[in-house]
Amino acid sequence: DEKIMAIGVYGSFALDEDGPYSDINFQVIVFDGQRIDDIQFIYPPFKVTIESLQKQQYITSAKEINSDWSLNVARFIHTMPIYDPIMFFSKMKSIPLQISSYEIKDVMKKCMIEELYVKMAKIRNLRLIQDETSLLLNAVEFCEQSAKLIGLANRYYFRSKTRMLEESLGIATKPHGYEQLVKLILQRDWDISEIVYEACEHLWTGINQWFNELGINYRSHSFPF
């Protein structure tokens, strides 16, 4: 098709980590001004996704930085080309890593306000009403949110979400209390929810100390209007 510039596969297939039921994700790049519809279908036992983006749309997506940056970057760096006569995907590998310290700190601040602060407040409320099951589930989400932030702060991307927590333990710079909570979660050591809650509080203290060290102030001392 004359519209198509390149075709690649990303995700577990591109990383050679696919299982017998893994999704297959195709990335189609079309020339600017062209369009091909996205398609999702089941080809048993696989779910197949074919996503189409114009060249400039793909570049814009590769440059995007948000709280999911450390999970999203792998798809741009580890795209396996199927049809790529101009080596487009190879040229795109470095783009997601071209982020400034200012951009990183700005996203970290937003993440703290919109995600981590809210999640820690919810965990505290769940402890007060003694909802142990929900507390444990939210503790896992709190840990995952923290892992993404740690990845971003270190310009480190994870190969997949399923391995994110385990992989994050090897990152050099992280807040105090993080390893303790991760190990509780990975070991499924959840018999006593109070232990998990205390680990969340410890991590919360560590995250705030970490933010102070990085010079990130997320608190307002007056209404911003």
N, C-alpha and C positions, 0 to 999 in steps of 0.2 A: 504494500500500500504506500503510495507516494506521500501520505500524511505522516508516516511514522519515521522518527529519527532514531529511536533505540528501544529495545525491549530487554528487560532484566527480571530476575527473580530475587526477592528478598525474604527475610525471615529464616525459619529453621532450615529450609532447603539450601539457602545460600550459605548458611553457617555449617552445613554438613552435620546438623544436630536433629534432623527430622526423624520422627517416629512413623509407625505404620498408619497413624490417623492424623498426621499433621496437616494443617492448612497449606495450600500452595498459593503464594501471592506474586502475581505478575505486575510489574511496573512498565507501562507503555509511555514513552515520551513522543509527543507529536510536535511538529513545527508550530511556532507561534501563529495564532490565527486559525489553526485547525482544531478539530474536535472529534473524539471517538467516545461513545458511551461506555461508562463503567459497567461491568458485568459481575455478578456473583451467581454461582451455581454449584450443585452437588454432582460430583463425578465419583461415585462410591469407590473407596470409603473417604474420599477427600472433599473438602469444601475448597472451591477455587475462586479466587478474587482476581479480576483484571481491572486495574486502576489506570486511568489515562490522565496525564497532565501535559499541558503545554510546556515547552522548554523553560520559559521564564517563571511559570507557576512552580515548577519543580525546584528551581534555584531559590525562589522565595521561601519555599517550605524548608529547604536545607538550611537556610539562614535563620529560621525561626527559633527563638529561645523562650521557653516557658518552664513551668515546674516539672514537665515530663521530658525535658531535654535529654537527660541521661538514659532514658528508655527509647527515645525516638531516633537518636543519632545512628544507631547500628544499621537501620534500613538504608541509609545513604552511603555509609562507609562499606557495608558488606552486601552490595547488590551484585549478583552474579550475572554478567551480560550473556544474553542469548543471541541478540542481534544488535551490534553496536559498531558500525563501520568507522565512526569518528572518535571512538573511545570516550564517549560522553560520560558514562558512569565513573570511569577512572578519574576524569578531570574534576568530578564533583566531590570526591572523597575528602578533600581538605576543607571544603566550605563550612560544614557544621562546626568545625573546631576553631573557626576564626571568630571567637567571641571575646569581648573585652571584660576586664574586671568590673567595670561600671555596670555593664549589662547583667553580669552574674549576680552582683549584690542587689541590683534593683529587683530581679526576679526572686531572689531569696527573701527579700523584704515582703514582697507581695504574697509569696507562699506562706510565710509566717503568719501574716494577717488573715489570709483567706482560708488556709488549710490547717496548719499546725496548732495555732492558738484555739481555733474552733474545736479541733479534735481533742485537745487536752481538756478543754472545758467540758466536753461531752463525757469524757472518761471520768472526770471528777463527779459529774452529776450521776452517772451510772453507779458509781461506788456508793453514793449517798442513798440511792434507792435499792441498793443491793441486787442489781441486775448483773449477775456474774457472767452469764453467757454473752450478753451484749458488750460488757466491759472487755472481755477477752478478744472479741472480734474487732472492736475499735482499737485495742492495743496493737493488733497486727497491722491495721491500716495506719496507725500513728508511726509505727516502725517503718513501714514501706514509704510513707511520705518523707520521713527523715532520711532514708536511704537515697531517695531521688535527690534531695537537697545536698547530701554529702557528695554524690556523684557530680552534680553541677558545680559545686564549690571547688572540686578538684579537677574539673574538666575531664571527668572520667565517665565513659558510657558503658552501660551494661549490655551484654549480648542478648539477654532475655529477662523477662520479669520473673520467671520461675527460679532463676538462679541469682536474682538480684541481692537478696539478703546475705546469702553465703559469700557471694563475690565481694560485697561491700566491706566485709571484715578485713580484707587485705588493703583497703585504701588507707593511706598514711594519716591524713588529716580528717578527724571526725570528733564530734563532741563527746565529753565524758558521759558515761552511762549508756552509750549506744550499744557497745558489745554485749553488755549484760542483758539487755532486753532482747537483742537478736538471738543470743544463745538460748534464752528461755523459750523463745518462739520456735527456733529450729529443733530444739530437743522435745518440743511439745510438753514442757514442764509446767503445766497449767493447773495442777491439782489444787493449788491455793491461789485464788484470784488476787488476794491481798499482796502476794509476792510480785505478781505481774504489775499491779497498780503502783507499788513502791518503785519498781524498775522504771515505769513511765514517768513518775515524779523525778527520779534521779536523772533520767535522760532530759526531761524538760529543763531542769536546772543547768545541765550541761549545754544544752542548745542555747540558752540565754547567755551563758558565759562565752560560748563560742561566737555568738553574734557580737558581743561586746569587744572581743579580741579582733574581730574583722571590721569593727567600726560601723556596724549596721544597727541603726536605731529604728525600731518599728513602732515605738510607743509615742503617742501624742499627749502633750500636757495641756492642751486646750482644744476646743472644737475647731476643726479646720474650715470654718465658714463664719 
